[in-house]
Amino acid sequence: MLKIANNAWRAMTKMIDKFSGEVKEEFQGVAKPVDGILRGLKELGFTIKGHTGDPYDEGMFLKVIAAEPTAGISRARVKETFKPTIRYNSKILQPGEIILEIPLAEKTDL
């Protein structure tokens, strides 16, 4: 089920325009079936969460695979989600894997 959840999430994120949040025109015919898979997983008790754009705090149950110093931000945030956090009935089955943006002054060895 984790493979299905990961692949459906990955497919949907590739179909969505990052700026408008809408399904890209070339994926209109495929988006509904993929959305149906994601809704079916939710009905079965799975929650799939990407973290891109979210603020980040130490202690979050996420695997940081890289941290990139970034000018113009005051706190750490998720630049990109490689794998979403997947829960089944609130139990974490897979922690998210992320790349962070961190303020320039906070460069660490994450």
C-alpha distances in whole Angstrom, upper triangle without the diagonal:
4,5,5,6,9,10,11,12,14,15,16,18,20,21,23,26,27,30,30,26,26,25,27,29,27,24,25,24,20,20,20,17,15,16,15,11,11,14,11,9,12,13,11,11,9,12,12,15,17,20,23,26,25,28,27,29,29,27,24,21,20,20,23,24,27,30,32,35,36,39,40,37,38,35,31,29,25,26,23,19,18,14,14,13,10,11,10,13,15,14,13,10,11,15,16,18,21,24,27,30,33,37,39,41,38,37,35,33,30
4,5,5,6,8,10,10,12,14,15,16,18,20,21,25,24,28,28,25,25,24,26,28,27,23,25,24,21,20,20,18,15,16,16,13,12,15,13,10,13,15,13,12,9,11,10,13,14,17,20,23,22,25,24,26,26,24,21,17,16,17,20,20,23,26,28,32,32,36,36,34,35,31,28,25,22,23,20,16,14,11,10,10,8,10,10,14,15,13,11,8,8,11,12,14,17,21,24,27,30,33,35,37,34,33,31,30,26
4,5,5,6,8,10,10,12,14,15,16,18,20,23,24,27,28,24,25,23,24,26,25,21,23,22,19,18,19,17,14,16,16,12,12,16,14,12,15,17,15,15,12,14,12,14,15,18,20,24,24,26,26,28,28,26,23,20,18,18,21,20,23,26,28,32,32,36,37,34,36,32,29,26,23,23,19,16,14,11,11,13,11,13,14,17,18,17,15,12,11,14,14,15,18,21,24,27,30,34,36,38,35,34,32,30,27
4,6,5,6,8,10,10,12,14,15,17,18,22,23,26,26,23,22,20,22,24,22,19,20,19,16,15,16,13,10,12,12,8,9,12,11,9,12,14,13,14,11,13,11,14,15,19,20,24,24,27,27,29,29,28,24,22,20,20,23,23,26,28,30,33,34,37,37,35,36,33,30,27,24,24,20,17,15,12,12,13,11,13,13,17,18,17,16,13,13,16,15,17,20,23,26,29,32,35,37,40,37,36,34,33,29
4,6,5,6,8,10,11,12,14,15,17,20,20,24,24,20,21,19,21,23,22,19,20,20,16,15,15,13,10,11,12,8,7,10,10,7,10,13,12,12,8,9,7,10,12,15,17,21,20,24,23,25,26,25,21,19,17,18,20,21,23,26,28,31,31,34,34,32,33,30,27,24,21,21,18,14,13,10,9,10,8,10,11,14,15,15,13,11,10,13,13,15,17,20,23,26,29,32,35,37,34,33,32,31,27
4,6,5,6,9,10,11,12,14,16,19,19,22,23,20,20,18,20,23,22,18,20,20,17,15,17,15,12,13,14,11,10,14,14,11,13,16,15,15,11,11,8,10,10,14,15,19,19,22,22,24,25,23,20,17,15,16,18,17,20,23,25,28,28,31,32,30,31,28,25,22,18,18,15,11,10,7,7,9,8,12,13,17,17,16,14,12,10,12,11,12,14,17,20,23,26,30,32,34,31,30,29,28,24
4,5,5,6,8,10,11,12,14,18,18,22,22,19,19,17,18,20,19,16,18,17,14,13,15,13,10,12,13,10,10,14,14,12,15,17,17,17,14,14,11,13,13,16,17,21,21,25,24,27,28,27,24,21,19,19,20,20,22,25,26,30,30,33,33,31,33,30,27,24,20,20,16,13,11,10,10,13,12,15,16,20,20,20,17,15,13,15,14,15,16,19,22,25,28,32,34,36,34,32,31,30,27
4,5,5,6,9,10,11,13,16,17,21,20,17,17,14,16,18,17,14,15,15,11,10,11,10,6,8,10,7,7,10,11,10,12,15,15,15,12,12,10,12,12,16,17,20,21,24,25,27,29,28,24,22,20,20,22,22,24,26,28,31,30,33,34,31,33,31,28,24,21,21,17,14,13,11,11,13,12,15,16,19,19,20,18,16,15,17,15,16,18,21,23,26,29,32,35,37,35,34,33,32,29
4,5,5,6,9,10,11,14,14,18,18,15,15,13,15,18,18,14,16,17,13,11,13,12,8,9,11,9,7,11,12,11,12,15,16,15,12,11,7,9,8,12,13,16,17,20,21,24,25,24,21,19,17,18,19,19,21,23,24,27,27,30,30,28,29,27,24,20,17,17,14,11,10,9,8,10,10,13,15,18,18,18,16,15,13,14,12,13,15,17,20,22,25,29,31,34,31,30,30,29,26
4,5,5,6,9,10,13,13,17,18,15,15,14,14,17,16,13,16,17,13,12,14,14,10,12,14,12,11,15,16,14,16,19,19,19,15,14,11,11,10,13,13,16,18,21,21,24,26,25,22,20,17,17,18,18,19,22,23,26,25,28,29,27,29,27,24,20,17,16,12,10,9,8,9,12,13,16,18,21,21,21,18,17,14,15,13,13,14,16,19,21,24,28,30,33,30,29,29,28,25
4,6,5,6,9,12,14,17,17,14,14,11,12,14,13,10,13,13,10,9,12,11,7,10,12,11,10,14,15,15,16,19,20,20,17,16,13,14,12,16,15,19,20,24,25,28,29,29,25,24,21,21,22,21,23,25,26,29,28,31,31,30,32,30,27,23,20,19,15,13,12,12,12,15,15,19,20,23,23,24,21,20,18,19,16,17,17,19,22,24,28,31,33,36,34,32,32,31,28
4,5,5,6,10,11,15,14,11,11,9,10,13,13,9,11,12,9,7,10,10,7,7,11,10,9,12,14,14,15,18,19,19,16,15,12,12,11,14,14,17,18,22,23,26,28,28,25,23,21,22,22,22,24,25,26,28,27,30,30,28,30,28,26,22,19,18,15,13,13,13,12,15,15,18,20,22,22,23,21,20,18,19,16,17,17,19,22,23,27,30,32,35,33,32,32,32,29
4,5,5,8,9,12,13,10,10,9,10,14,14,11,13,15,12,10,13,14,10,11,14,14,12,15,17,16,17,20,21,21,17,15,12,11,9,12,11,13,15,19,20,24,26,26,22,21,19,19,20,19,20,22,22,25,24,26,26,25,27,25,22,18,15,14,11,10,11,11,11,14,15,18,20,23,22,23,21,20,18,18,15,15,15,16,18,20,23,26,28,31,29,29,29,29,26
4,6,8,9,12,13,11,11,9,9,12,11,9,12,14,11,10,14,14,11,13,16,15,14,17,19,19,20,23,24,24,20,19,15,15,12,15,13,16,18,22,23,27,28,29,25,24,21,22,21,21,21,23,23,26,24,27,27,26,29,27,24,21,17,16,13,12,12,13,14,17,18,21,24,26,26,26,24,23,20,20,17,17,16,17,20,21,25,28,29,33,31,30,30,30,27
4,7,9,12,12,10,8,6,6,9,8,6,8,11,9,7,11,12,10,11,14,14,14,16,19,19,19,22,24,24,21,19,16,16,14,17,15,18,20,24,25,29,31,31,28,27,24,25,25,24,25,26,26,28,27,29,29,28,31,29,27,23,20,18,16,15,15,16,16,19,20,23,25,27,27,28,26,25,23,23,20,20,20,21,23,24,28,30,32,35,34,33,34,33,31
4,6,9,8,6,5,4,6,9,10,9,10,13,12,9,12,14,12,11,15,16,14,16,19,19,19,22,24,24,21,19,16,15,13,15,13,15,17,21,23,27,29,30,26,26,23,24,24,24,24,25,24,27,25,27,26,25,28,26,24,21,18,16,14,14,16,16,16,19,20,22,25,27,26,27,25,25,23,23,19,20,19,20,21,22,25,28,30,33,32,31,32,32,30
4,6,6,5,6,6,6,9,11,10,12,15,14,12,15,18,15,15,19,20,18,20,23,23,23,26,28,27,24,22,19,17,15,16,14,15,18,21,23,27,30,31,27,27,25,25,25,24,24,24,24,25,23,25,24,24,26,25,24,20,18,16,15,15,17,18,18,21,23,25,28,30,29,30,28,28,25,25,21,21,20,20,21,21,25,27,29,32,31,31,32,32,30
4,6,6,8,9,10,13,15,14,15,19,18,15,18,20,18,17,21,21,19,21,24,24,23,26,28,27,24,21,18,16,13,13,10,11,14,18,20,24,26,28,24,25,22,23,22,22,21,21,20,22,20,21,20,20,23,22,20,17,14,12,12,13,15,17,17,20,22,24,27,29,28,29,27,27,24,23,19,19,17,17,18,17,21,23,25,28,27,27,28,29,27
4,6,8,11,11,14,16,16,17,20,20,17,20,23,20,19,23,24,22,23,27,26,25,29,31,30,27,24,21,19,16,16,13,12,16,19,21,25,28,30,27,27,25,26,25,25,24,23,22,23,20,21,20,19,22,22,21,18,16,14,14,16,19,21,20,23,25,27,30,32,30,32,29,30,27,26,22,22,20,19,20,19,22,23,25,29,28,28,30,31,29
4,5,9,9,12,15,14,15,18,18,15,18,21,19,18,21,23,21,22,25,25,24,27,29,29,26,23,21,19,17,17,15,15,17,21,24,27,30,31,28,29,27,28,27,27,27,26,25,26,24,24,23,22,25,25,24,20,19,17,17,18,21,22,21,23,25,27,30,31,30,32,30,31,28,27,24,24,22,22,23,22,25,26,29,32,31,32,33,34,32
4,7,9,12,14,13,13,17,16,13,15,18,16,14,18,19,17,18,21,21,20,23,26,25,23,20,17,16,14,15,13,13,16,19,22,25,28,29,26,26,24,25,25,26,25,25,25,26,24,25,24,23,25,24,23,19,17,16,16,16,18,19,18,20,21,24,26,27,26,28,27,27,25,24,21,22,20,21,21,21,25,26,29,32,31,31,32,33,30
4,6,9,12,10,10,13,13,10,12,16,14,13,16,18,16,17,21,21,21,23,26,26,23,21,19,18,16,18,16,17,19,23,25,29,32,32,29,29,27,28,28,28,28,29,28,30,27,29,27,26,29,28,27,23,21,20,18,19,20,21,20,22,23,25,27,29,28,30,28,29,27,26,23,24,23,24,25,25,28,30,32,35,34,34,35,36,33
4,6,8,7,6,10,10,7,10,13,12,11,14,16,15,16,19,20,20,22,25,25,23,21,18,18,17,19,17,19,21,25,27,30,33,34,30,29,27,28,28,28,29,29,29,31,29,31,30,29,31,30,28,25,22,21,19,19,20,20,19,22,23,25,27,28,28,30,28,28,26,26,23,24,23,24,26,26,30,32,34,37,36,36,36,37,34
4,6,6,7,10,10,9,12,15,14,14,17,18,18,20,22,23,23,26,28,28,26,24,21,21,19,21,19,20,23,26,29,32,35,35,32,31,29,29,29,29,29,29,29,31,29,30,30,29,32,31,29,26,23,21,19,20,20,21,21,24,25,28,29,31,31,33,31,30,28,28,25,25,24,24,26,26,30,32,34,37,36,36,37,37,35
4,5,5,9,10,10,13,15,15,15,18,20,20,21,24,25,25,28,30,30,28,27,24,24,22,24,22,24,27,30,32,36,39,39,36,35,33,33,33,32,32,33,32,34,32,34,33,33,36,35,33,29,27,25,23,23,24,25,24,28,28,31,32,34,34,36,34,33,31,31,28,29,28,28,30,30,34,36,38,41,40,40,41,41,38
4,6,8,9,10,13,14,14,16,18,19,20,22,24,25,26,28,29,31,28,27,24,24,23,25,23,25,28,31,33,37,39,39,36,35,32,33,32,31,32,33,32,35,33,35,34,34,37,36,34,30,28,25,23,23,23,24,24,27,28,31,32,34,35,36,34,33,31,31,28,28,27,28,30,31,34,37,38,42,41,40,41,40,38
4,6,5,6,9,11,10,12,14,15,16,18,20,21,22,24,26,27,24,23,21,21,20,23,21,23,26,29,31,35,37,37,33,32,30,30,30,30,30,32,31,34,32,34,34,33,36,35,33,29,26,24,22,21,21,21,21,24,24,27,28,31,31,32,30,29,27,28,25,26,25,26,29,30,33,36,38,41,40,39,39,39,36
4,6,6,7,10,11,11,13,15,16,17,19,21,22,23,25,27,25,24,22,22,21,24,23,25,27,31,33,36,39,39,35,34,32,33,33,32,33,34,34,36,35,36,36,35,38,36,34,30,28,26,24,23,24,24,23,26,26,28,29,31,31,33,31,31,29,30,27,28,28,29,31,32,35,38,40,43,42,41,42,42,39
4,6,7,8,10,11,12,14,16,17,18,20,22,23,25,26,25,24,22,24,23,26,25,27,29,33,35,38,40,40,37,35,33,34,34,34,35,36,36,39,38,40,39,38,41,39,37,33,30,29,26,25,25,25,24,27,26,28,29,31,32,33,32,31,30,31,28,29,29,31,33,34,38,41,43,46,44,44,44,44,41
4,6,6,7,9,10,11,13,14,16,17,19,20,22,24,21,21,19,21,20,23,23,25,27,31,32,36,38,37,34,32,30,30,31,31,32,34,34,37,36,38,38,36,39,37,35,31,28,26,24,22,22,21,21,23,23,25,26,28,29,30,29,27,26,27,25,26,26,28,31,32,36,38,41,44,42,41,41,41,38
4,6,5,6,8,10,11,12,14,15,16,18,20,21,19,19,17,18,17,20,20,22,24,28,29,33,35,35,31,30,28,28,29,29,30,32,32,35,33,36,35,34,36,34,32,28,25,24,21,20,20,20,19,21,20,23,23,25,26,28,26,25,24,25,23,24,24,26,28,30,33,36,38,41,39,39,39,39,36
4,5,5,6,9,10,10,12,14,15,16,18,20,19,18,17,19,19,22,22,25,26,30,31,34,37,36,32,31,29,30,32,32,33,35,35,38,36,38,38,36,38,36,34,30,27,27,24,22,23,22,20,22,21,23,23,24,26,27,27,26,25,26,25,26,27,29,31,32,36,39,41,44,42,42,42,41,38
4,5,5,6,9,10,10,12,14,15,17,19,17,18,17,19,19,23,23,26,27,31,32,35,37,36,32,30,29,30,31,31,33,35,36,38,37,40,39,38,40,37,35,31,28,28,25,23,22,21,20,22,20,22,22,23,25,26,25,24,24,26,24,26,27,29,31,33,37,40,42,45,43,42,42,41,38
4,5,5,6,9,10,11,13,14,16,17,15,15,13,15,16,19,20,23,24,27,29,31,33,32,29,27,25,26,27,27,29,31,32,35,34,37,36,34,36,34,31,28,25,24,21,19,18,17,16,18,17,19,19,21,23,24,22,21,20,22,20,22,23,25,28,30,33,36,39,41,39,38,38,37,34
4,5,5,6,8,10,11,12,14,15,14,13,12,14,15,18,19,21,22,26,27,30,32,31,28,26,25,26,28,28,30,31,32,35,34,36,35,33,35,33,30,27,24,24,21,19,19,18,16,17,16,18,18,20,21,22,22,21,20,22,20,22,23,25,27,29,32,35,38,41,38,38,38,38,34
4,5,5,6,9,10,10,12,14,13,14,14,16,18,21,22,25,25,29,30,33,34,33,29,28,27,28,30,30,33,34,35,38,37,39,39,37,38,36,33,30,27,27,24,22,22,20,18,19,17,18,18,19,21,23,22,21,21,23,22,24,26,28,30,32,36,39,41,44,41,41,41,40,37
4,5,5,6,9,10,11,13,11,12,12,15,16,20,21,24,24,28,29,31,33,31,28,25,24,26,28,28,30,32,34,37,36,39,38,36,38,35,32,29,26,26,23,20,20,17,16,17,14,16,15,17,19,20,20,18,18,21,20,22,24,26,29,31,34,38,40,42,40,39,39,38,34
4,5,5,6,9,10,11,9,9,8,11,13,17,18,21,21,24,25,28,29,28,24,22,21,23,25,26,28,29,31,34,33,36,35,33,34,31,29,25,22,23,20,17,17,15,13,14,12,13,13,15,16,18,17,16,16,18,17,19,21,24,26,28,31,34,37,39,37,36,36,35,32
4,5,5,6,9,10,9,10,10,13,15,19,20,23,22,26,27,29,31,30,26,24,24,26,28,29,31,32,34,36,36,38,37,35,36,33,31,27,25,26,23,20,21,18,16,16,14,14,14,15,16,18,18,18,19,20,20,22,24,27,28,31,33,36,39,41,39,39,38,38,34
4,5,5,6,9,9,11,12,15,18,21,23,26,25,28,29,31,33,31,27,25,25,27,29,30,32,34,36,39,38,41,40,38,39,36,33,30,27,28,25,22,22,19,17,17,14,14,13,14,16,18,18,17,18,21,21,23,25,29,31,33,36,39,42,44,41,41,40,39,36
4,5,5,7,5,8,9,12,15,19,21,24,23,26,26,28,29,27,24,22,21,23,26,27,29,31,33,36,36,39,38,35,36,33,31,27,25,26,23,20,20,16,14,14,11,11,9,11,13,14,15,14,15,17,17,20,22,26,28,31,33,36,39,41,38,38,37,36,32
4,5,5,5,6,8,11,14,17,20,22,21,24,25,27,28,26,23,21,21,23,26,27,30,31,33,35,35,38,37,34,35,32,29,26,24,25,23,20,20,17,14,13,11,10,9,10,11,14,14,14,15,17,17,21,22,26,27,30,32,35,38,40,37,37,36,36,32
4,5,7,9,12,15,18,21,24,26,25,28,28,30,31,29,26,24,24,27,29,31,33,35,37,39,39,41,40,38,38,35,33,30,27,29,27,23,24,21,18,17,14,13,11,10,13,15,17,17,18,20,21,24,26,29,31,34,36,39,42,44,41,41,40,39,36
4,6,9,12,15,19,22,25,27,26,29,29,30,31,29,25,23,23,25,28,30,33,34,37,39,39,42,41,38,39,36,33,30,28,30,27,23,23,20,17,16,13,11,8,9,12,13,15,14,16,19,20,23,26,29,31,34,36,39,42,44,41,41,39,39,35
4,7,10,13,17,19,23,25,23,26,26,27,28,25,22,20,21,23,26,28,30,32,34,37,37,40,39,36,36,33,30,28,25,27,25,22,22,19,16,14,10,8,5,5,8,10,12,12,14,16,18,21,23,27,29,31,33,37,40,41,38,38,37,36,32
4,7,10,13,16,19,22,20,23,23,24,25,23,20,17,17,20,23,24,27,29,31,34,34,36,36,33,33,30,28,25,22,24,22,18,18,15,12,10,7,6,4,6,8,9,10,9,11,13,14,18,20,24,25,28,30,34,37,38,35,35,33,33,29
4,7,10,13,16,18,17,19,19,21,22,20,17,15,15,18,20,22,24,26,28,30,30,33,32,29,30,27,24,21,19,21,19,15,16,13,10,8,6,5,6,8,8,10,9,10,11,12,12,16,17,21,22,25,27,30,33,35,32,32,31,30,26
4,7,10,13,16,15,18,18,20,21,20,16,14,13,15,18,19,22,23,25,28,27,30,30,27,28,25,22,19,16,18,15,12,13,10,6,6,5,7,9,11,11,12,10,10,9,10,9,13,14,18,19,22,25,28,31,32,30,29,28,28,24
4,6,9,12,11,14,14,16,18,17,13,12,11,14,15,17,19,20,22,24,24,27,26,23,24,21,18,15,13,14,12,9,11,9,5,5,6,9,12,14,12,13,11,12,10,10,8,11,12,15,16,19,21,24,27,29,26,26,25,25,22
4,6,9,9,12,13,16,18,17,14,13,11,13,13,15,16,17,19,21,21,24,23,21,22,19,16,13,10,11,9,6,8,7,5,7,9,12,15,17,15,16,14,14,12,10,7,9,9,12,13,16,18,22,24,26,24,24,23,23,20
4,6,5,9,9,12,14,15,11,11,9,11,12,13,14,14,16,18,18,20,20,17,18,15,12,9,6,8,7,6,9,9,7,8,11,14,17,19,17,17,15,16,13,11,8,9,8,10,10,12,15,18,21,23,20,21,20,21,17
4,6,9,10,14,16,17,14,15,12,13,12,14,14,13,14,16,15,18,17,15,17,14,12,8,5,6,5,5,9,10,9,11,15,17,21,23,20,21,18,19,16,14,10,10,8,9,9,10,13,16,19,22,20,20,20,21,18
4,7,9,13,16,17,15,16,14,15,14,16,15,14,14,15,14,15,15,12,14,12,10,6,5,6,7,9,13,14,13,14,18,20,23,25,22,23,21,22,19,17,13,13,11,10,9,9,12,14,17,20,18,19,20,21,18
4,6,10,13,14,11,13,12,14,13,16,15,14,15,16,15,17,16,13,13,11,9,6,5,8,10,10,14,14,12,13,16,18,21,22,20,21,18,20,18,15,12,13,11,11,10,10,12,15,18,20,18,19,19,20,17
4,7,10,12,10,13,12,14,13,16,15,13,14,15,14,16,14,11,10,7,6,4,6,10,12,12,16,17,15,15,18,20,23,24,21,22,19,22,19,16,14,14,12,12,9,10,10,12,16,17,15,16,17,18,16
4,7,9,7,10,9,11,10,13,13,11,13,14,14,16,16,12,11,8,5,5,6,10,12,12,15,16,14,14,18,19,23,24,20,20,18,20,18,14,12,12,10,10,8,9,9,12,15,16,13,14,14,15,13
4,6,6,10,10,12,11,15,15,13,15,15,16,18,18,14,12,9,7,8,10,14,15,15,18,18,17,16,19,20,23,24,20,20,18,21,18,15,14,14,13,13,11,12,11,13,16,16,13,14,13,15,12
4,6,9,9,11,10,14,14,13,15,16,18,20,20,17,15,11,9,11,12,15,17,17,19,19,18,16,19,20,24,24,21,20,18,20,18,14,14,14,13,14,11,13,12,14,17,16,12,14,12,13,10
4,6,8,10,11,15,16,15,18,19,21,23,24,20,18,15,13,13,14,17,18,17,19,18,17,15,17,18,21,22,18,17,15,17,16,12,13,14,14,15,14,16,15,18,20,20,16,17,15,15,12
4,6,9,10,14,15,15,18,19,20,23,23,19,18,14,12,12,12,15,15,14,16,15,13,11,14,15,18,19,15,15,12,15,13,10,10,11,11,13,12,15,15,18,21,21,17,18,16,16,13
4,7,9,13,15,16,19,21,22,25,26,22,21,18,15,14,13,16,16,13,14,13,11,9,11,12,15,17,13,12,9,11,10,6,8,10,11,14,14,17,17,21,23,24,20,20,18,17,14
4,6,9,12,13,16,18,20,23,24,20,20,17,13,12,10,13,12,10,11,10,9,8,11,13,16,18,15,14,11,12,9,5,5,6,7,10,11,14,15,19,21,22,19,18,16,15,12
4,6,9,11,15,17,19,23,24,21,21,18,14,13,11,13,12,10,10,9,10,10,13,15,18,21,18,16,13,13,10,7,6,5,6,9,10,14,15,19,21,22,18,17,15,13,9
4,6,7,11,14,16,19,21,18,19,15,12,11,9,11,10,10,10,11,12,12,16,18,22,24,21,20,16,17,13,10,8,6,5,6,7,11,12,15,17,18,15,14,12,10,7
4,7,10,14,16,20,22,20,21,18,14,13,11,11,10,10,9,11,13,14,17,20,24,26,24,22,19,18,15,12,10,7,6,6,8,11,13,17,18,19,16,14,12,10,8
4,7,10,12,16,19,17,18,16,12,12,10,10,10,11,11,13,16,17,20,23,27,29,27,25,22,22,18,15,13,9,7,5,6,9,10,14,14,16,13,11,10,9,7
4,7,9,13,15,13,14,12,9,10,9,9,11,12,13,16,17,18,22,25,28,31,28,27,23,24,20,17,15,12,9,6,5,6,6,10,11,12,10,8,8,8,6
4,6,10,13,12,13,12,10,10,10,9,11,14,15,18,19,21,25,27,31,33,30,30,26,27,23,20,17,15,11,8,6,5,6,8,8,11,10,8,9,10,10
4,7,10,9,11,11,9,11,12,11,14,17,18,21,22,24,27,30,34,36,33,32,29,30,26,23,20,18,14,11,8,6,5,6,5,8,7,6,9,11,11
4,7,7,9,10,9,10,11,10,13,17,19,22,23,24,28,30,34,36,33,33,30,31,27,24,21,19,15,12,9,6,6,5,5,9,10,9,12,15,15
4,6,9,11,11,12,14,13,17,20,22,25,26,27,31,33,37,39,36,36,33,34,31,28,25,23,19,16,13,9,8,6,6,9,11,11,15,18,18
4,7,9,11,12,14,14,17,21,23,26,26,27,31,33,37,38,35,36,33,35,31,28,25,24,20,17,14,10,10,7,8,11,12,14,17,20,20
4,6,8,9,12,12,15,18,21,24,23,24,28,30,34,35,32,32,30,31,28,25,22,21,17,15,12,8,7,5,8,10,11,13,15,18,18
4,7,9,13,14,18,20,23,25,24,25,28,30,34,34,31,32,29,31,29,25,23,22,19,17,13,10,8,6,9,9,10,12,15,18,18
4,6,10,12,15,17,20,22,21,21,25,26,30,31,28,28,26,28,25,21,19,19,16,14,10,8,6,6,10,10,9,11,13,16,15
4,7,9,12,14,17,18,18,18,22,24,27,29,25,26,23,25,22,18,16,15,12,10,7,6,4,6,10,11,9,10,11,14,12
4,6,9,11,14,16,15,16,19,21,25,26,23,24,21,23,20,16,14,13,10,9,6,5,7,9,13,14,12,13,14,16,13
4,6,7,10,12,12,13,17,19,23,25,22,22,19,20,17,14,11,10,7,6,5,6,9,12,15,17,15,15,15,16,13
4,7,10,13,13,15,19,21,25,27,25,25,22,22,19,16,13,11,7,6,5,6,9,12,14,17,15,15,16,17,14
4,6,9,10,13,16,19,23,25,23,23,20,20,16,14,10,9,6,5,7,9,12,16,18,20,18,18,18,18,15
4,6,6,9,12,16,19,22,20,20,16,16,13,11,7,6,5,7,9,12,15,18,21,23,21,20,19,19,16
4,7,10,12,16,19,22,21,20,16,16,12,11,7,5,6,8,11,14,17,21,23,25,22,21,20,19,16
4,7,9,13,16,19,17,16,13,12,8,8,5,5,7,10,13,17,19,23,25,27,24,23,22,21,17
4,6,10,13,16,14,14,11,11,8,7,4,7,8,12,14,17,20,23,26,28,25,24,23,22,19
4,7,10,13,11,10,7,8,5,5,4,8,10,14,15,18,21,24,27,28,25,25,23,23,19
4,7,10,9,8,6,6,5,7,7,11,13,17,19,22,24,28,31,32,29,29,27,26,22
4,6,5,5,4,5,7,8,10,14,16,20,22,25,27,30,33,34,31,31,29,28,24
4,5,5,7,7,9,12,14,17,20,24,25,28,30,34,37,38,34,34,32,31,28
4,6,8,10,13,14,16,20,23,26,27,30,32,35,38,39,36,36,34,34,30
4,6,9,11,12,14,18,20,24,24,27,29,32,35,36,32,33,31,30,27
4,6,9,10,13,17,19,23,24,27,29,32,35,35,32,32,30,29,25
4,6,7,10,13,16,19,21,24,25,29,32,32,29,29,27,25,22
4,7,10,13,16,20,22,25,27,30,33,34,30,30,28,26,22
4,6,9,12,16,18,22,24,27,30,31,27,27,25,23,19
4,7,10,13,15,18,20,24,26,27,24,23,21,20,16
4,6,10,12,16,18,21,24,25,22,21,20,19,15
4,7,10,14,16,20,22,23,20,19,17,16,13
4,6,10,12,16,18,20,17,16,15,15,11
4,7,10,13,15,17,15,13,13,13,10
4,6,10,12,14,12,11,11,12,9
4,7,9,12,10,10,11,13,11
4,6,8,6,7,9,11,11
4,5,5,7,10,13,13
4,6,6,10,13,14
4,6,9,13,14
4,6,10,11
4,7,9
4,6
4
